[in-house]
């Protein structure tokens, strides 16, 4: 870089000074025209072309600069390494004079400072594409360009390794060759010779490169690519599906589709894809074999059942024409296996949850779609597959042992139906408190007496029950035992009545229902010291009734023999052929409960001959007449309901001085 100090007093725009340079043996030229640039203190304006100034029309220093000022200027790149001459030149016109121009403190230093518009000279080479040609050679011409030219310069051009084209088959290599630029030239040509052929092949590339030359050059884009474009016809191919095993397959089972692709001359490159119209495999790269054949195998899995048409499509790589082939293939539904799990016991009226496990049997696979129906008789629920929660619930309205089965039906035919191999056994139980009571209303008896037991079987709930077994084994000592049954609260007696032991399987007993049994029997003569009678209910052995209170499932009545009269009142006598008696039921309402009790007793010539029993049944009063026959055997009649006090009417026959009861009834 050149620097100096100067001041001047010159006629403005008519007189001026300039800086000129001569490089080597060259002529003097303005510092700017030679390629230099001012860093500081540059020219101020252009000198007038009038009045014969020899530097007219050039930029220059002019006017007045009273104090010394520093000028800094970059020398042109062409001066690098050269002998130079510098000249400070002042020119004036032919009319007015002035003081002049004073220059001092001139110095040179290495390096330069770039100012606005200062750029280095750079060299680049472009990319080129052209057809290969079938015969002979052709020139591929690259353009080497120069920016910011500064005089004469050069750069080296050569082909380099790395492209897909080979030498000498495809091009003639170019050794490092000098490309010269003269003066202000910005472009020059570089040529690579291309060798033509008639082969079908891919486009090929030639790499070229610039290297540093002379004159302070800078490389911009030194790498170029020449593309040799294939201009030969693509080779036809034939695609063939050679096998698809196994055939038939099932849904979800992979099967191997083998494909051969044959070229007309060469073994093709590229890939194949196989589809059944819905599912596909690939692309799979071809394996090049003995010309002209290449092969590939694609493992396809079909997710739907049916008769398929396989299509193998060849996608070429290189100068081959694509092709395809078709082949029929059968895909059958895949088999399924169904398993069911669920609770061993469940209370009636509460949900029982069952879970289905649906699997696909090998070699099939996939996710079946359809419905699993879980059923037990008329009760059922459904699970729609696929689902993350393969369960459903059944609420059984009645107790019992259920065999719960499951069956799968495919929704699309891609999978076979199946049934659960092992049904789930679920005991649906009723939770109920079954209570038994038993009483004859007395604690003692006399020989020949009539004992009337009131026995109840009550369902205290909360659930209705089925098939409990109710029994009362009559003591063998009692004679002429017989019984009747009356139901309330929605219950149904298994039998209306019978003789001997009570052994009843109750079909159903709703919550709150009561079965009331009246068992009557005669005490023999002589009477035993005591009589004990037990009634009980037994739950089904299959667990369909769960009773939380077991202590009230049986009841026992025990009485002892006495010689005293059993009643607290005196019995009226039968003393006429007929008579009536108003039974005071309403008056004794407070003392009458569900246990049958003697309300009135009548005597005839043989002693006690008639009893009227009363009980509270289902909120109302009922009455029954017991009569002793001539042999001393008591028989209890049918229970009758009366809203008021019933009127007892009897008839008798006279034998000697005594009257004997014949019959009795309520009016």
Protein Blocks (a to p, Z undefined) as FASTA:
>chain_A
ZZddddddddehkaccdddddehjbccddfklnopacfbhpafbdcdfehhiakgoiacd
ehjdfbacdddddddfklgopacdddddddddfkbgcfbjcdehiacdedddddehiacd
ddddddddddebjghcdddddddddehiehjadddddddehiabdcfklbccdddddddd
ehjafbdcddddddddfbdcddddddddddddehhiacfblcccdddddfbdcddddddd
fbdcdddddehiacddddddddfkbcceddddddehjaccdjddddddddfbdcdddddd
dfbecddddddddddedjddddddddddddddddddddddddfbdcehiacddddddddd
dfbecjddddddddehjbccddddddfblcdddddfbgcddddddddddfklpaccdddf
bacdddddddddddddddehiabdcehiacddddddddebjbdcehiacdddddfkbghi
acddddeehiacfbfbdehjdddddfbacehiacdddddddddddddfbdcddddddddf
klpaccfblklmcccddddddfbdfbfbdcdddfbfbdcdddffklmmmmpcfbdcdfbd
cddfkopfbdcddddeehiacdddddddfkopacdddddddfbdcddddddddehjbccd
fbdcdZZ
